[in-house]
């Protein structure tokens, strides 16, 4: 029987097809490298994922992630559900709109779990992970740069909590 992970992390963007699956894939890989993969479970969801529910990650996000060694092929989009606020220990929003949508639904006693992923960045000074959906290929690489940096910070944050 597989033990329950000590911590659970949820990455959240708007549609759950670009940024949050990228963040989840990068975080899983970073946790694996740090020897923490068995202790931390990672998932992703969207504040408005009903637009894309059940879909794979955006083809451009998959392509750019795979070029850096992150396989997003198993991802299927889903919407944030009320139970997520109880189930997850850390909920990482990609931007201000996502954090506002989460705060509007989150029970007051769970709000301490809500953070922006970019808060954990060490190199890049960006308040948000911008949505690359309507932008060109360079935007997907920029998202990966920001996400990789922030996920390194998240791993250190989680290490201190374990």
PyMOL commands that set and color helices and strands:
alter all, ss='L'
color gray80, all
select helices_A, chain A and resi 19-33+49-51+59-67+84-87+96-105+108-113+117-120+137-161
alter helices_A, ss='H'
color red, helices_A
select strands_A, chain A and resi 7-13+40-46+90-93+114-116
alter strands_A, ss='S'
color yellow, strands_A
deselect
rebuild
show_as cartoon
